[in-house]
Amino acid sequence: MQETTTRRTGNRLTAALVRSPLEPGKYHDSGGMGLYLMVKPNGSRFWVQRIMIHGKRRELGLGSPPVVTLAKAREIALENKRSVRDGVDPLKARMEAEAIPTFAEAAHTVHKLHLPTWRNEKHGQQFISTLETYAFPRIGKMKVGDVSTADVLAVLAPIWNEKRETARRTKQRIGMVMKWAVAKGWRQDDPSMAITQALPKDKQEKVHRKALPYGEVATCMKVVESSGAGVSTKLAFRLLVLTASRSNEVRLARWGQVNWNAEGGPVWTRPADVMKAKKPHSIPLSKAGAEVLKLAKEISNSDDPDALIFPGTVKGKPLSDATLLKLVRENGYDIDIHGFRTSFRTWTQEKTTFPREVAEAALAHTIKDKAEAAYARSELMDKRRALGEAWAMYLAQESAKVVRIG
């Protein structure tokens, strides 16, 4: 093995000397930093710093000219000396920095970590595909600790106006990756949080789902009841209105969810997988609501607890969401099925004295205030049963006023 020759220059190295042809060996820079230029027999050269770290002599590679100039090598060497003086091991710090993943690598890790917690496989796939499409081309190869607010802005700005919802989701998903990086100690902040003021505000008002005034709901129910729709479809619609439920909660209802012998009267408990908040929700049925289920039971004549209460035309399949919407639209009501929840909520505010929390519990709304939610553990079943009976009675009274012509 050929011995490396130490070649002293007498003075500090110069940029001209570094650029010139040199014999193999070590060319020391006499600046007190332990810096020297290593020249190999094959002509390759690179910077090395010999330095004492925690009482041990170590040699650190600082890169190769011309990428790392003499001035840059001296700057790095000085910074390393300062780090050692402050008790920091520059070699360990470099190894840790090299271990920091790129944004793309971090995103895939976060995706894998959260995959078991997402509602379904499609939702999980959307997380990574959105980032692959919009974020990776700009910041995917950057170290996750180096991504700045300006970089996130560059990702979102091109799509913010034309694809506002997609841009919001992209921002939220970038934020998830950044918060994970903060937790790992690879950065101090989430840059996606600081760009709200830099992006154009949405001037469009939120479009609410079309709903009927509560005074017209009974008329709508009577019109639907007189239509030529299937009996099961009409019963599903009636239960939806009486219980102020969401469409999928009714369409996916199964007989095993109904407890006919519950204290106080029948209770319909919807499982977490059909609820928006992903928590089970029980509804104390009014007498009118229970009557709807009894009629549906006579039609289905099934003792299978897993059988659908309101099956669709295809055996084993539920009614489609479009079926209920079509039911009201074809009978002259340009409204949304979800709007009957709004009608119910407005009625409770304007025509009853039931507390807000009772109406919110009836609608299975999540309490956003964490402090309030911590104390709101009661399901308020008795008060909600009374509210349901009052709603059913109001609809019955209004229905009695309707005079059908022709």
C-alpha positions as CSV (number, residue, x, y, z in Angstrom):
1,M,0.0,0.0,0.0
2,Q,1.4,3.3,-1.1
3,E,2.2,5.7,1.8
4,T,0.6,9.1,1.7
5,T,3.1,11.9,1.8
6,T,2.6,15.0,3.9
7,R,3.5,18.0,1.9
8,R,4.0,21.3,3.7
9,T,3.5,24.5,1.7
10,G,5.0,26.7,4.4
11,N,2.1,29.2,4.2
12,R,-1.7,28.9,4.0
13,L,-3.0,27.2,0.9
14,T,-4.1,29.4,-2.0
15,A,-7.0,28.9,-4.4
16,A,-4.5,28.9,-7.3
17,L,-2.5,26.1,-5.7
18,V,-5.6,24.0,-5.1
19,R,-6.5,24.4,-8.8
20,S,-3.0,23.5,-10.0
21,P,-1.7,19.9,-10.8
22,L,-0.5,18.4,-7.5
23,E,1.5,15.3,-6.5
24,P,-0.3,12.7,-4.4
25,G,-0.2,13.6,-0.7
26,K,-1.6,15.8,2.1
27,Y,-1.4,19.6,1.6
28,H,-2.0,21.3,5.0
29,D,-3.5,24.8,5.4
30,S,-1.6,26.5,8.2
31,G,-4.6,28.3,9.7
32,G,-4.9,26.3,12.9
33,M,-8.1,24.6,11.8
34,G,-6.5,21.2,11.1
35,L,-7.6,21.5,7.5
36,Y,-5.7,19.8,4.6
37,L,-6.3,18.9,1.0
38,M,-5.9,15.1,0.3
39,V,-4.7,14.3,-3.2
40,K,-5.0,10.7,-4.3
41,P,-2.7,8.9,-6.8
42,N,-5.6,8.8,-9.3
43,G,-5.8,12.6,-9.1
44,S,-9.0,12.9,-7.0
45,R,-8.8,15.3,-4.2
46,F,-10.9,16.2,-1.2
47,W,-10.9,18.3,2.0
48,V,-10.2,16.7,5.4
49,Q,-10.2,18.3,8.8
50,R,-8.3,16.7,11.7
51,I,-10.0,17.8,14.9
52,M,-10.2,16.7,18.6
53,I,-13.8,15.7,19.6
54,H,-14.3,14.8,23.3
55,G,-10.6,14.0,23.7
56,K,-10.4,11.8,20.6
57,R,-8.7,12.8,17.3
58,R,-11.1,12.5,14.4
59,E,-10.9,13.2,10.7
60,L,-13.9,14.8,9.0
61,G,-14.4,14.8,5.2
62,L,-15.6,18.3,4.0
63,G,-16.2,17.7,0.3
64,S,-14.2,18.0,-2.8
65,P,-13.0,21.0,-4.9
66,P,-14.1,22.6,-7.1
67,V,-17.6,22.1,-5.5
68,V,-16.2,23.0,-2.1
69,T,-13.8,25.9,-2.6
70,L,-10.9,26.7,-0.3
71,A,-12.9,29.5,1.3
72,K,-15.9,27.3,1.9
73,A,-13.7,24.5,3.3
74,R,-12.2,27.0,5.8
75,E,-15.7,28.3,6.7
76,I,-16.9,24.7,7.4
77,A,-13.7,23.9,9.4
78,L,-14.2,27.0,11.5
79,E,-17.8,26.2,12.2
80,N,-16.8,22.7,13.3
81,K,-14.2,24.1,15.7
82,R,-16.9,26.4,17.2
83,S,-19.3,23.4,17.5
84,V,-16.7,21.4,19.4
85,R,-16.1,24.3,21.7
86,D,-19.8,24.5,22.5
87,G,-19.9,20.8,23.3
88,V,-21.5,19.6,20.0
89,D,-20.1,16.7,18.0
90,P,-20.1,17.9,14.4
91,L,-19.7,14.3,13.1
92,K,-22.7,13.1,15.0
93,A,-24.7,16.2,14.0
94,R,-23.9,15.5,10.3
95,M,-24.9,11.9,10.6
96,E,-28.2,12.9,12.2
97,A,-28.8,15.5,9.4
98,E,-28.2,12.9,6.8
99,A,-30.8,10.6,8.5
100,I,-33.5,13.3,8.1
101,P,-35.9,12.0,5.4
102,T,-37.0,13.9,2.3
103,F,-40.6,15.2,2.3
104,A,-41.6,12.4,0.0
105,E,-40.1,9.8,2.4
106,A,-41.7,11.4,5.4
107,A,-45.1,11.6,3.6
108,H,-45.0,7.9,2.8
109,T,-44.1,7.1,6.5
110,V,-47.0,9.3,7.8
111,H,-49.4,7.7,5.3
112,K,-48.4,4.2,6.5
113,L,-48.7,5.3,10.2
114,H,-52.2,6.7,9.7
115,L,-53.6,4.1,7.3
116,P,-55.2,1.9,10.0
117,T,-57.1,4.9,11.4
118,W,-58.6,6.3,8.2
119,R,-62.3,5.6,7.5
120,N,-61.6,3.5,4.4
121,E,-58.9,2.5,1.9
122,K,-60.0,5.2,-0.5
123,H,-59.5,8.0,2.0
124,G,-56.0,6.7,2.8
125,Q,-55.1,6.5,-0.9
126,Q,-56.3,10.1,-1.5
127,F,-53.9,11.3,1.2
128,I,-50.8,10.1,-0.6
129,S,-52.1,10.6,-4.2
130,T,-52.8,14.3,-3.5
131,L,-49.3,14.9,-2.2
132,E,-47.8,12.9,-5.1
133,T,-49.6,15.1,-7.6
134,Y,-49.2,18.5,-6.1
135,A,-46.5,18.5,-3.5
136,F,-43.8,16.0,-4.5
137,P,-42.9,17.8,-7.8
138,R,-41.9,20.9,-5.8
139,I,-40.8,19.7,-2.4
140,G,-40.6,15.9,-2.6
141,K,-36.8,15.6,-2.8
142,M,-36.2,18.3,-0.2
143,K,-35.2,17.3,3.4
144,V,-38.4,17.6,5.5
145,G,-36.5,19.9,7.8
146,D,-35.6,22.3,5.0
147,V,-39.1,22.9,3.6
148,S,-40.0,26.6,4.1
149,T,-43.2,28.6,4.1
150,A,-42.2,29.9,0.6
151,D,-42.0,26.3,-0.6
152,V,-45.4,25.4,0.7
153,L,-46.8,28.5,-0.9
154,A,-45.3,27.6,-4.2
155,V,-47.1,24.2,-4.0
156,L,-50.5,25.7,-3.2
157,A,-50.6,29.0,-5.1
158,P,-51.1,27.5,-8.6
159,I,-54.2,25.5,-7.6
160,W,-55.6,27.8,-4.8
161,N,-58.1,29.6,-7.0
162,E,-59.1,26.9,-9.5
163,K,-59.1,23.9,-7.2
164,R,-59.8,25.5,-3.8
165,E,-61.0,22.3,-2.0
166,T,-58.1,20.2,-3.4
167,A,-55.7,23.0,-2.4
168,R,-57.1,23.0,1.2
169,R,-56.7,19.2,1.5
170,T,-53.2,19.4,0.1
171,K,-52.4,22.1,2.7
172,Q,-53.9,20.0,5.5
173,R,-51.9,16.9,4.4
174,I,-48.7,18.8,4.1
175,G,-49.4,20.0,7.7
176,M,-49.8,16.4,8.9
177,V,-46.3,15.5,7.5
178,M,-44.8,18.7,9.0
179,K,-46.3,18.1,12.5
180,W,-44.9,14.6,12.4
181,A,-41.4,16.0,11.5
182,V,-41.8,18.5,14.4
183,A,-42.5,15.6,16.8
184,K,-39.4,13.7,15.5
185,G,-37.3,16.8,16.3
186,W,-36.4,17.5,12.7
187,R,-37.9,20.9,12.5
188,Q,-39.4,23.5,14.9
189,D,-42.5,24.6,13.0
190,D,-45.2,23.7,10.6
191,P,-44.7,26.0,7.6
192,S,-48.2,25.3,6.2
193,M,-49.7,27.2,9.2
194,A,-48.1,30.5,8.3
195,I,-49.4,30.9,4.7
196,T,-53.1,31.6,5.3
197,Q,-52.7,35.4,4.9
198,A,-50.6,34.9,1.8
199,L,-53.3,33.1,-0.1
200,P,-56.4,34.8,-1.6
201,K,-59.5,34.6,0.6
202,D,-62.5,32.7,-0.6
203,K,-65.1,35.3,-1.5
204,Q,-67.8,32.7,-2.3
205,E,-70.3,32.3,0.5
206,K,-70.8,28.7,1.7
207,V,-73.7,27.1,-0.2
208,H,-76.1,25.5,2.2
209,R,-78.2,22.5,1.2
210,K,-81.7,23.4,0.0
211,A,-84.3,22.9,2.8
212,L,-88.0,23.4,3.2
213,P,-89.4,25.8,5.8
214,Y,-90.6,23.6,8.6
215,G,-94.2,24.7,8.0
216,E,-94.1,23.0,4.6
217,V,-92.6,19.6,5.6
218,A,-95.9,18.0,6.5
219,T,-97.3,18.9,3.1
220,C,-94.2,17.4,1.4
221,M,-94.7,14.2,3.4
222,K,-98.3,14.0,2.3
223,V,-97.5,14.5,-1.3
224,V,-94.8,11.8,-1.2
225,E,-97.2,9.5,0.6
226,S,-99.7,9.9,-2.2
227,S,-97.1,9.3,-4.9
228,G,-96.6,6.1,-6.9
229,A,-93.2,5.3,-5.2
230,G,-92.6,1.9,-3.6
231,V,-93.9,1.4,-0.1
232,S,-90.4,0.6,1.3
233,T,-89.0,3.9,-0.2
234,K,-91.9,6.0,1.2
235,L,-91.4,4.4,4.7
236,A,-87.7,5.1,4.6
237,F,-88.4,8.8,3.7
238,R,-91.0,9.1,6.5
239,L,-88.5,7.7,9.1
240,L,-85.8,10.0,7.8
241,V,-88.0,13.0,8.4
242,L,-89.4,11.9,11.8
243,T,-85.9,11.1,13.2
244,A,-84.0,14.0,11.4
245,S,-81.5,11.4,10.2
246,R,-79.0,11.4,7.5
247,S,-79.8,9.5,4.3
248,N,-77.2,6.7,4.8
249,E,-78.2,6.2,8.4
250,V,-81.7,5.2,7.2
251,R,-80.8,3.4,4.0
252,L,-78.3,1.2,5.8
253,A,-80.5,0.5,8.8
254,R,-80.8,-3.2,9.9
255,W,-83.3,-4.9,12.1
256,G,-80.6,-5.8,14.7
257,Q,-80.2,-2.1,15.4
258,V,-83.7,-1.7,16.9
259,N,-84.3,-2.5,20.6
260,W,-88.1,-2.8,21.0
261,N,-87.8,-3.5,24.7
262,A,-85.6,-0.6,25.8
263,E,-86.6,1.4,28.9
264,G,-88.9,4.2,28.0
265,G,-89.7,2.8,24.5
266,P,-88.1,1.5,21.3
267,V,-84.6,2.7,20.6
268,W,-82.8,2.6,17.2
269,T,-79.0,2.5,17.6
270,R,-76.9,3.3,14.5
271,P,-73.4,1.8,14.5
272,A,-70.3,3.9,14.2
273,D,-69.5,3.0,10.6
274,V,-72.7,4.7,9.3
275,M,-72.3,7.8,11.4
276,K,-70.5,11.0,10.3
277,A,-68.7,11.3,13.6
278,K,-67.8,7.6,13.6
279,K,-69.5,7.1,17.0
280,P,-72.6,4.9,17.7
281,H,-75.7,7.0,18.1
282,S,-79.0,6.0,19.6
283,I,-82.4,7.5,18.8
284,P,-85.4,7.1,21.1
285,L,-88.2,6.5,18.6
286,S,-91.4,8.5,18.8
287,K,-94.7,6.5,18.5
288,A,-94.9,7.6,14.8
289,G,-91.3,6.5,14.2
290,A,-91.9,3.1,15.8
291,E,-95.1,2.7,13.7
292,V,-93.0,3.2,10.5
293,L,-90.7,0.3,11.5
294,K,-93.7,-1.9,12.4
295,L,-95.1,-1.4,8.9
296,A,-91.6,-2.0,7.4
297,K,-91.5,-5.3,9.4
298,E,-94.8,-6.5,8.0
299,I,-93.4,-5.9,4.5
300,S,-90.0,-7.6,5.0
301,N,-91.2,-10.4,7.2
302,S,-87.6,-11.2,8.1
303,D,-86.2,-12.4,11.4
304,D,-82.6,-11.9,10.3
305,P,-81.0,-9.1,12.5
306,D,-78.6,-8.3,9.6
307,A,-81.4,-7.8,7.1
308,L,-81.9,-4.3,5.7
309,I,-85.0,-2.6,7.0
310,F,-85.4,-0.8,3.7
311,P,-83.9,-3.0,1.0
312,G,-83.4,-1.7,-2.6
313,T,-84.7,-3.3,-5.7
314,V,-81.5,-5.5,-5.9
315,K,-81.7,-8.3,-3.4
316,G,-79.3,-7.7,-0.4
317,K,-78.6,-4.1,-1.5
318,P,-79.9,-0.9,0.2
319,L,-81.8,1.9,-1.3
320,S,-79.5,4.2,-3.2
321,D,-79.0,7.8,-2.1
322,A,-80.4,8.9,-5.4
323,T,-83.7,7.1,-4.8
324,L,-84.7,9.3,-1.9
325,L,-83.6,12.5,-3.7
326,K,-85.5,11.5,-6.8
327,L,-88.5,10.8,-4.6
328,V,-88.8,14.4,-3.5
329,R,-87.6,16.0,-6.7
330,E,-90.1,14.2,-8.9
331,N,-92.9,15.3,-6.6
332,G,-92.1,19.0,-7.2
333,Y,-89.7,19.8,-4.4
334,D,-86.3,21.2,-5.5
335,I,-84.6,20.4,-2.1
336,D,-81.9,18.2,-0.7
337,I,-82.7,15.2,1.5
338,H,-80.2,16.5,4.1
339,G,-82.3,19.7,4.2
340,F,-85.0,18.0,6.4
341,R,-82.4,18.1,9.2
342,T,-82.3,21.8,8.8
343,S,-86.1,22.1,8.9
344,F,-86.1,20.1,12.1
345,R,-83.4,22.2,13.7
346,T,-85.1,25.5,12.8
347,W,-88.4,24.2,14.2
348,T,-86.8,23.4,17.5
349,Q,-85.3,26.9,17.7
350,E,-88.4,28.8,16.7
351,K,-91.3,26.7,17.9
352,T,-90.1,24.9,21.1
353,T,-88.3,25.6,24.3
354,F,-86.1,22.5,24.2
355,P,-82.4,23.4,25.1
356,R,-79.9,23.6,22.3
357,E,-77.9,20.6,23.5
358,V,-81.0,18.4,23.2
359,A,-81.5,19.3,19.6
360,E,-77.8,18.9,18.8
361,A,-77.8,15.5,20.4
362,A,-80.9,14.5,18.4
363,L,-79.0,15.4,15.2
364,A,-75.8,13.5,16.4
365,H,-73.8,16.7,16.1
366,T,-70.3,16.6,17.6
367,I,-69.6,19.2,20.3
368,K,-66.6,21.2,19.0
369,D,-65.8,22.9,22.3
370,K,-63.6,20.4,24.1
371,A,-64.4,21.7,27.6
372,E,-68.1,21.4,26.9
373,A,-67.7,18.0,25.4
374,A,-65.9,16.7,28.4
375,Y,-68.9,17.3,30.6
376,A,-71.6,16.4,28.0
377,R,-71.7,12.7,28.6
378,S,-75.4,12.2,28.9
379,E,-77.4,11.1,25.8
380,L,-80.4,13.0,27.1
381,M,-82.6,10.1,26.0
382,D,-85.8,11.2,27.9
383,K,-85.6,14.8,26.7
384,R,-84.9,13.6,23.2
385,R,-87.8,11.2,23.2
386,A,-90.1,14.1,24.2
387,L,-88.6,16.3,21.4
388,G,-89.2,13.5,18.9
389,E,-92.8,13.1,20.0
390,A,-93.3,16.9,19.8
391,W,-91.9,16.9,16.2
392,A,-94.1,14.0,15.2
393,M,-97.2,15.7,16.7
394,Y,-96.4,19.0,15.0
395,L,-96.1,17.2,11.6
396,A,-99.4,15.3,12.2
397,Q,-101.2,18.5,13.1
398,E,-99.9,20.3,10.0
399,S,-100.7,17.4,7.9
400,A,-104.3,17.5,9.1
401,K,-104.6,21.1,7.7
402,V,-103.6,20.0,4.2
403,V,-106.5,19.7,1.8
404,R,-105.8,17.5,-1.2
405,I,-107.4,18.8,-4.4
406,G,-108.4,16.4,-7.2
